[in-house]
Amino acid sequence: MKSSPSQKKEFIYGTYIYQYELIKQDRKTLGLTVTPDSRIYVKSPHSADEERIESFLKKKWFWLQKQLHFFKKFKRKVYKKEYLSGEGFLYLGRQYTLLVKRAPEERVAISRGVLSVTTKEGVSNGEHTKKLIDAWYADRAQAVFQERLEEMQSRFSHKNFPALGIRNMDKRWGSLTKNKLILNPRLIQASKECIDYVIVHELCHIQHKNHGKDFWKLLDKKYPGWQKIKEKLEILLF
């Protein structure tokens, strides 16, 4: 999705003053995101004028206040993971607590809210535990993404579908090339409905290369309610 450089803007509503970043994109709807560090982002079509954006923000004011209050109340200092017991890890939209044990056989598994890692190394060897967890995430991503891709393909009547590719991307969840549908491995942390949305979004590009009206109509048809799922992903991305 092509974007213009972000612009710093100000929104005044009653006695409240908000600073936000406005990002113009090839899209048809306005989107509002509040990140955990209380940054506010508005994504809008290139054609949207200030009046439309301000009207949108006024309609979203209650939700905006609710999000800012939530993140202020539960704001936590972001620590670099040390891969020690007690840390939290996301998998398919759920939070798991890491439990590291020493054992002859190395294994990673999840059960009842626990991400269990058995390792031949010491339980304080975070570097080795990280390698085990990263490998487990990679294996799960390959299996889950392939399963969801095959499931979502059933919504389309295309004769040929792209193969699955997995690649790290800084600001994108997915992309489509001539022969591959590429997904960001971090998606394995999100729920299956989020993974499905990204896949359907990219499969729609087989028929419509750009984000024109026909593309959005097709996305609405193939994945109703995608806007709420997209909001969840945007929060996870930042």
C-alpha positions as CSV (number, residue, x, y, z in Angstrom):
1,M,0.0,0.0,0.0
2,K,1.6,3.3,-1.1
3,S,1.7,6.0,1.6
4,S,2.7,9.6,1.6
5,P,5.1,10.9,4.3
6,S,3.2,11.3,7.6
7,Q,2.1,14.8,8.8
8,K,1.9,16.0,12.4
9,K,-1.6,17.3,13.1
10,E,-3.7,18.6,16.0
11,F,-7.3,17.7,16.8
12,I,-9.2,19.9,19.3
13,Y,-12.4,18.5,20.8
14,G,-13.9,20.5,23.7
15,T,-11.1,21.0,26.3
16,Y,-9.1,18.1,24.8
17,I,-6.1,18.6,22.5
18,Y,-4.7,15.6,20.6
19,Q,-1.5,15.4,18.6
20,Y,-1.6,12.7,15.9
21,E,0.2,11.5,12.8
22,L,-1.8,11.7,9.5
23,I,-0.8,9.1,6.9
24,K,-2.3,9.4,3.4
25,Q,-2.7,6.1,1.6
26,D,-4.3,4.4,-1.4
27,R,-7.4,3.4,0.5
28,K,-11.1,4.2,0.6
29,T,-11.7,4.4,4.4
30,L,-10.4,6.3,7.3
31,G,-8.6,4.3,10.1
32,L,-7.6,5.3,13.6
33,T,-4.9,3.5,15.6
34,V,-3.7,4.2,19.2
35,T,-0.4,2.4,20.0
36,P,0.6,1.1,23.5
37,D,2.9,4.2,23.9
38,S,-0.2,6.4,23.3
39,R,0.8,7.6,19.8
40,I,-2.2,8.4,17.6
41,Y,-2.2,7.5,13.9
42,V,-4.9,8.4,11.4
43,K,-4.8,6.7,8.0
44,S,-6.9,8.3,5.3
45,P,-7.5,8.3,1.5
46,H,-5.4,10.8,-0.4
47,S,-8.7,12.5,-1.3
48,A,-9.9,13.1,2.3
49,D,-10.0,16.7,3.3
50,E,-9.5,18.2,6.8
51,E,-13.3,18.5,7.3
52,R,-13.8,14.8,6.7
53,I,-10.9,13.8,8.9
54,E,-12.1,16.0,11.8
55,S,-15.6,14.7,11.5
56,F,-14.2,11.1,11.6
57,L,-12.2,11.9,14.7
58,K,-15.2,13.4,16.5
59,K,-17.2,10.3,15.8
60,K,-14.3,8.2,17.1
61,W,-13.7,10.4,20.2
62,F,-15.2,8.1,22.8
63,W,-13.2,5.1,21.4
64,L,-10.1,7.3,21.3
65,Q,-10.4,8.3,24.9
66,K,-11.1,4.7,26.0
67,Q,-7.9,3.5,24.2
68,L,-5.7,6.3,25.6
69,H,-7.1,5.6,29.1
70,F,-6.5,1.9,28.8
71,F,-2.8,2.3,27.7
72,K,-2.2,4.9,30.3
73,K,-3.6,2.7,33.0
74,F,-1.7,-0.4,32.0
75,K,1.4,1.2,30.5
76,R,4.5,-0.9,31.2
77,K,8.1,-0.4,30.5
78,V,9.1,-2.4,27.4
79,Y,11.8,-4.8,28.3
80,K,14.0,-6.8,25.9
81,K,13.1,-10.4,26.4
82,E,15.7,-12.5,28.2
83,Y,13.9,-15.8,27.4
84,L,13.6,-16.8,31.1
85,S,10.8,-18.4,32.9
86,G,7.9,-16.1,33.7
87,E,8.1,-14.0,30.5
88,G,5.1,-13.7,28.2
89,F,4.8,-14.9,24.6
90,L,2.0,-14.5,22.1
91,Y,0.8,-17.4,19.9
92,L,-2.3,-17.3,17.8
93,G,-3.7,-14.3,19.7
94,R,-3.2,-15.8,23.2
95,Q,-0.7,-15.0,25.8
96,Y,1.5,-17.8,27.2
97,T,3.9,-17.8,30.2
98,L,7.3,-19.2,29.5
99,L,8.5,-22.1,31.7
100,V,12.1,-23.3,31.0
101,K,13.2,-26.7,32.4
102,R,16.4,-28.7,32.0
103,A,16.0,-32.1,30.4
104,P,17.9,-34.6,28.2
105,E,15.5,-34.0,25.3
106,E,15.0,-30.5,23.9
107,R,11.3,-29.7,23.2
108,V,8.9,-26.7,22.9
109,A,5.2,-27.1,23.6
110,I,2.2,-25.1,24.7
111,S,-0.5,-26.2,27.1
112,R,-3.0,-24.5,29.4
113,G,-1.5,-21.0,29.1
114,V,2.2,-22.2,29.4
115,L,4.9,-22.2,26.8
116,S,7.1,-25.0,28.0
117,V,10.7,-25.4,26.9
118,T,12.9,-28.3,27.9
119,T,16.6,-27.7,27.1
120,K,19.9,-29.5,27.5
121,E,21.5,-26.2,28.5
122,G,21.0,-24.3,31.7
123,V,17.6,-22.7,32.3
124,S,19.3,-19.3,32.5
125,N,20.9,-19.7,29.0
126,G,18.5,-17.3,27.3
127,E,20.3,-17.3,24.0
128,H,19.9,-21.0,23.6
129,T,16.3,-20.9,24.7
130,K,15.6,-18.2,22.2
131,K,16.9,-20.4,19.4
132,L,14.6,-23.2,20.4
133,I,11.6,-20.9,20.6
134,D,12.4,-19.2,17.3
135,A,12.7,-22.6,15.6
136,W,9.3,-23.6,17.1
137,Y,7.7,-20.4,15.9
138,A,9.1,-20.9,12.4
139,D,7.7,-24.5,12.3
140,R,4.3,-23.4,13.5
141,A,4.1,-20.5,11.1
142,Q,4.8,-22.7,8.2
143,A,2.1,-25.2,9.2
144,V,-0.5,-22.7,10.3
145,F,-0.1,-20.3,7.4
146,Q,-0.3,-23.2,4.9
147,E,-3.4,-24.5,6.5
148,R,-5.1,-21.0,6.6
149,L,-4.0,-20.3,3.0
150,E,-5.7,-23.5,1.8
151,E,-8.8,-22.7,3.7
152,M,-9.1,-19.1,2.4
153,Q,-8.5,-20.2,-1.2
154,S,-11.8,-21.9,-1.0
155,R,-13.5,-18.4,-1.0
156,F,-12.1,-17.7,-4.5
157,S,-12.7,-19.3,-7.9
158,H,-9.2,-18.7,-9.3
159,K,-7.7,-21.6,-11.2
160,N,-4.2,-21.0,-10.0
161,F,-3.0,-19.7,-6.6
162,P,0.4,-18.5,-5.5
163,A,2.7,-20.6,-3.3
164,L,3.3,-19.6,0.4
165,G,6.3,-17.6,1.2
166,I,7.4,-16.4,4.7
167,R,9.7,-13.3,5.1
168,N,10.4,-10.7,7.8
169,M,8.9,-7.3,6.8
170,D,9.1,-4.2,9.0
171,K,5.7,-2.5,8.2
172,R,3.7,-5.1,6.2
173,W,1.9,-8.2,7.2
174,G,1.7,-9.6,3.7
175,S,2.5,-9.0,0.0
176,L,1.8,-10.7,-3.3
177,T,4.3,-11.4,-6.1
178,K,3.6,-13.1,-9.3
179,N,4.2,-16.6,-7.8
180,K,4.1,-16.2,-4.0
181,L,1.9,-14.9,-1.3
182,I,4.4,-13.7,1.3
183,L,3.4,-13.5,5.0
184,N,5.3,-11.9,7.9
185,P,6.3,-14.5,10.4
186,R,5.2,-12.3,13.3
187,L,1.6,-13.1,12.2
188,I,1.9,-16.4,14.1
189,Q,1.5,-14.2,17.2
190,A,-1.9,-13.0,16.0
191,S,-5.2,-14.8,16.0
192,K,-6.3,-17.0,13.1
193,E,-8.9,-14.5,12.1
194,C,-6.1,-11.9,11.7
195,I,-4.1,-14.4,9.6
196,D,-7.1,-15.1,7.5
197,Y,-7.7,-11.4,6.9
198,V,-4.2,-10.8,5.6
199,I,-4.4,-13.9,3.3
200,V,-7.8,-12.8,1.9
201,H,-6.5,-9.3,1.4
202,E,-3.6,-10.5,-0.6
203,L,-5.7,-13.0,-2.6
204,C,-8.0,-10.2,-3.6
205,H,-4.9,-8.6,-5.3
206,I,-4.9,-11.5,-7.8
207,Q,-8.0,-9.9,-9.3
208,H,-7.3,-6.3,-8.5
209,K,-3.7,-5.1,-8.3
210,N,-4.4,-1.7,-6.7
211,H,-6.6,-0.5,-3.9
212,G,-9.4,0.8,-6.0
213,K,-13.1,0.6,-5.4
214,D,-13.4,-2.8,-7.0
215,F,-10.7,-4.1,-4.7
216,W,-12.5,-2.9,-1.6
217,K,-15.9,-4.3,-2.8
218,L,-14.3,-7.7,-3.3
219,L,-12.6,-7.6,0.1
220,D,-16.0,-6.7,1.7
221,K,-17.5,-9.7,0.0
222,K,-14.8,-12.2,0.8
223,Y,-14.1,-11.1,4.3
224,P,-17.0,-9.1,5.9
225,G,-16.0,-7.1,9.0
226,W,-12.3,-6.9,8.0
227,Q,-12.0,-3.4,9.3
228,K,-12.1,-4.5,13.0
229,I,-9.6,-7.2,12.4
230,K,-7.3,-4.8,10.7
231,E,-7.4,-2.5,13.7
232,K,-6.1,-5.4,15.9
233,L,-3.3,-6.0,13.6
234,E,-2.2,-2.3,13.4
235,I,-1.9,-2.3,17.2
236,L,0.2,-5.4,17.2
237,L,2.4,-4.1,14.5
238,F,3.7,-1.0,16.3
